[in-house]
Amino acid sequence: MATVITTVLLRGLSGKMGDVVYVNRKGKVHVRKLVPQRNPDTPAQRKQRDNMKQVVAEWRTMDRDEKDSWGRLARKKDMSGYHFYVSRRMKELKKN
């Protein structure tokens, strides 16, 4: 993946153009080739999707204080609280 040095005009660049994808993360534009999506639709994949639905639903029911707590923990990992929570819970559910 390449990183683009941005100008004022390119700073908000994101999306797909042809077979190239532009991602804007933390003020940097990253460029990569578009990878065709696969959908294996295996029992294991369906289980992961169900787990993801469950974890997202858990996050949505949390109050602001709980979400803020996850956000503080996540800063140490340079992640958002949401992504940190999802990562931890998905790992926990995979063990079961």
N, C-alpha and C positions, 0 to 999 in steps of 0.2 A: 504494500500500500504506500502510495506517495503522499507527502504532505505539501500543500501549496502555500507559498508565501502570499498572503492576501493583501490586496489593496482595498481601498474603501469600496470600490465597485464589486469586488468578489467576496467581501466579508460575510454576506448572508447567503452565499451560494450553497445549495443543497438540492438533492434530488437526482434524477436519472436523465441522462442524455445519451441516446443510442445504447451502446453496451458499456458505458462508463457511469459510475455512481459517485456522487459528491456528497460527503458527510461533513457537517459543520459541528465540531465538538470542542468546547472550551476555547472558542475563538480561532481555532485552526480548521482549515478545510483539508480533509483527507480525500484522496481519489483512489478508487479501485475499480477493477473490472467487474461487471455484473455477472454474478454466478446464478445460473438457472436454478430455480427452486425445485426441490424434490419433495414428494409426499409419500413416504414409505407406507403409511397407514398400517403399521404393524400393531399388535396388541401392546407392545412396550411403548410405542409412540402415542397410542391413544391414552395409556395410563399417564404418561408425562403431560399430555394436554389436560387431562382431568385434574392432575395435581396442580397445574398452573392456574386453572380456573379457581380451584379451592384457595390457593395462596393469594390471588388477586382479590377474591371475595373477603378473605381475612383482613387484608390491608385496608380495604374500603370500609370495614366496620370499626377500625381503630379510631380512637379519639385523637385530637391534635397533640396532646401531651405524649402519647405513646409513639406517634409518628415522629415527633421531635426527638425522642430518645433514640430511636433507630437512626435518625439523621446525625446525631452526635457520634454514635458508634461508627457510622459509615464514613465520617470525615477522615478517620485514620486510614481508611482504605482508598481514599479519593473516589468515593462512590456516593450516590444519592441514598437517602434512607430507604426509599422504595426498592432500589436495586439490591441493596445490601440485605434487606429483609427477604426479598424473593429468593436470592441466592442461598441464604441460610436455610430457609424453609424447604426449598426444593431438594437440597442435600439431605435434610432430615427425612423427608418423605420418601426419597429414593432408597434410604436404608431399610425402611419398613417393608 
